[in-house]
Structures are given as C-alpha cells and as structure tokens.
Amino acid sequence: MKKIILLISFIMMGVNLLGIDEKAEMKKLILKIRDRSPENFIMISQNGTDIFFQEKDKVDKELLGAIDGITQESLFYGYPKYGSRTPYEDKRSLLKKLRILKSLNKVVMTVNYTNSSYGRWRSRGLAEDDEFLNYCPNEREAAGILEDVCFENKNNIMSLSQAKNFLYLLNPMNFKYKKEYIDALSQTKYDVIIIDMYFNDIKLTMKDIEKLREKPQGGKRLVIGYFSIGEAEDYRGYWKEGWDRKLPNWISHENENWKGNYIVRYWSKEWGKIVNEMLSKFIDTGFDGVFLDTIDTYESFEKEE
C-alpha cells in the first residue's frame, strides 16, 4: 500500500519524474502543426525564443525551418510593466538571438507596450535599426487599433517576408457588433492582420477573412489567426462544463497573470486532439496562417523543476 501511495504522489507532483523534456515536447508540437498545415500556411511564433537554440548559440535548424516569423513582446517597452522601458540587461540576450534569427532570413516582429508618442517613436526606430517589424498596442489587452501605419504600401503581400507592417489585435472588446469589427479592420492599411478566430463567441467566416484580405489602398494582405498552444482558455468552445471546479489532469494550473488561461501539459493526447481541431478550423475558415502564442509555456515547467 505504501508503494502505491508513493507512486500516486510522484504522479501528482508532475510528469517531470517520468523524464519529460518540456522544451523538446513543445518543439514536437510545433513541428506537428507544421506537418498538418497546407504547404504555404504561415506560422509565426511569439516569445520563447530560446526554443530555437541548442547549446550556446547553435540554431535548431529543423524547428526554425517550420517557422516563418518570430515575435517578441516588450523587447523595447512594456517590461516589467506597461509603458516602462525594458531594462538593457533584460533585452540584451534576446536582441542578440533575434538578430541571429533575422540573419537566417526569418521575419522578426516586436510588440512593444507603450501608448506614449515618444515610446512609439523610439520603439519604431530601434526596430528599424535591425529591420524588425514593430507594433505598439494601445493597451496590454491589445484591443485597440493604432491608425498610424508605418511604410504603407499598395503591394500584394503573398508571404510574410514581403510585409512592411502588421496589426496585432487580440481582443475585440471595443466593438459591439461583428460587422462593426470587420468593417473597422477592413479599413486599416496594414500588410498583416493578427486577430482572434472569434468575435466574442461568434466564429469568423471565410467571407469575413476574404473581406479583410483586401487593403483599402489596393493590394492584398495576410490574415493570421491567434492560436494559444501552451495554454487552455476557459472562454473557448473546447472548455467543458465542470473544468472550473475540477481541472482534468492534463491541465496544470491557472496562469496567475492572465485570469481564465490555464497552463496545459501540451504533450498530452487530450491537448493534441484540441490543437488538431483548432488548426482545422483556422485552415477551413481561410486564414493565411496561425500566430502561435504561449510556446514559452515550457519555461514554466522548467522553473517548477
């Protein structure tokens, strides 16, 4: 009986005792998403830049080959709090690695959290120095639309490498109706729009995506869907009644920084099934690609260890 109790205790403590390499498992998940996607389907990762590196500064070329772009939040502004200038010691290592990835022909995008005119101007200038794309949301929730578009152009954008700018809008809370939301987005002049697949609980349609793909000044753009692959969100359709009271064993715990977001054991079969179903929806709705957020979840497990 004591042996059984001890075994159960080990399981409750976490799968790390069974030899799970969380970083390697996240890499596997990203590669599976690539394998299940159409040939020209765009994949952009956010944060977790270390996952593209092995010992020292050696690049994981297999994983990098699966990704079209890398996004880093708060590289210049927004850490440790919204509006603050990111300390040099916190961005130094990140900047070095992002420059390496840029040199390997990957698009690097920065999301800096500041609404001051100087902060936006400074973020833009620092990003341009390294030929990074830059966007500054009006708030931490990335709910507003910044009207000032850098390097506006009429060209057709058929690949991420052709983009000169991007819009990062993850929360449509400032809009009352879906039509209002789609109309506002369609009038923006960005080359790339990164948005959620849903307006509140209403899923966007292929017709919506086709409308958003047309730039008002002429030319086509890319419409990319937000896809959290390291955390489950309690407002998604896959969230089942009762999980609020008792989490399934493949969900670890709630993210203390984002209410309603739960860190998952993303190597589990249950989560893999949800990821596959969500990916199919992005493809069937006509999105040009997916924006993979929370890939840095593996760091949470490493800290626990």
Secondary structure, 3 states (H helix, E strand, C coil): CHHHHHHHHHHHHCHHHHCCCHHHHHHHHHHHHHHCCCCCCEEEEECCHHHHECCCCCECHHHHCCCCEEEEECCCECCCCCCCECCHHHHHHHHHHHHHHHHCCCEEEEECCCCCHHHHHHHHHHHHHCCCEEECCCCCCCCCCCCCCCCCCCCCCCCHHHCCCEEECCCCCCCCCHHHHHHHHHCCCCCEEEECCEECCEECCHHHHHHHCECCCCCECEEEEEEECCEEECCCCCCCCCCCCCCCCCEEEECCCCCCEEEECCCCHHHHHHHHHHHHHHHHHCCCEEEEECCCHHHHHHHHC
